Amino acid sequence: MAEIKAIVSLNRGEIGGGAPIFIVENEKKLEETSFLLEKILDASAHDLKNGTIILVKHR
């Protein structure tokens, strides 16, 4: 089972849901923020290839 712990995105209007959402202004910030959250949350980052990365905790 897996749980989405956070969402990092360039697309403010296209994101919603129950996980914390981090909106960033460019690709560099997308990668930096996702990398930091991946370490902090002990989660796996998955790039959806549409300007959004989800951080998932696999059990």
C-alpha positions as CSV (number, residue, x, y, z in Angstrom):
1,M,0.0,0.0,0.0
2,A,1.2,3.6,-0.7
3,E,0.2,7.0,0.6
4,I,0.8,10.3,-1.1
5,K,2.6,12.5,1.5
6,A,3.0,15.7,-0.6
7,I,2.6,17.2,-4.1
8,V,5.1,19.7,-5.6
9,S,3.9,21.4,-8.8
10,L,4.3,24.2,-11.2
11,N,0.6,24.2,-12.0
12,R,-1.5,25.9,-9.3
13,G,-4.9,25.5,-11.0
14,E,-4.6,21.8,-11.8
15,I,-3.7,20.4,-8.4
16,G,-6.0,19.4,-5.5
17,G,-6.5,16.8,-2.9
18,G,-5.8,15.9,0.7
19,A,-2.0,15.9,0.7
20,P,0.1,19.1,1.4
21,I,0.7,21.0,-1.9
22,F,3.8,23.0,-2.6
23,I,3.5,25.4,-5.6
24,V,6.9,26.4,-7.1
25,E,7.8,28.9,-9.8
26,N,10.2,27.0,-12.0
27,E,11.8,23.6,-12.8
28,K,14.8,24.1,-10.6
29,K,12.6,24.8,-7.5
30,L,10.5,21.8,-8.4
31,E,13.5,19.5,-8.3
32,E,15.0,21.2,-5.2
33,T,11.8,21.1,-3.2
34,S,11.0,17.6,-4.2
35,F,14.5,16.4,-3.2
36,L,14.3,18.0,0.2
37,L,10.8,16.7,0.9
38,E,11.9,13.2,-0.3
39,K,14.6,13.2,2.4
40,I,12.5,14.8,5.2
41,L,9.4,12.6,4.6
42,D,11.5,9.4,3.9
43,A,9.4,9.0,0.8
44,S,9.9,8.3,-2.9
45,A,9.5,11.1,-5.5
46,H,7.6,10.2,-8.7
47,D,7.7,12.7,-11.6
48,L,4.4,12.8,-13.5
49,K,6.1,14.6,-16.4
50,N,3.6,17.4,-16.4
51,G,5.3,19.8,-14.0
52,T,4.2,17.8,-11.0
53,I,6.1,15.5,-8.6
54,I,4.3,13.4,-6.0
55,L,6.0,12.1,-2.9
56,V,4.8,8.7,-1.9
57,K,5.5,6.6,1.2
58,H,5.5,2.9,0.3
59,R,4.7,0.4,3.0
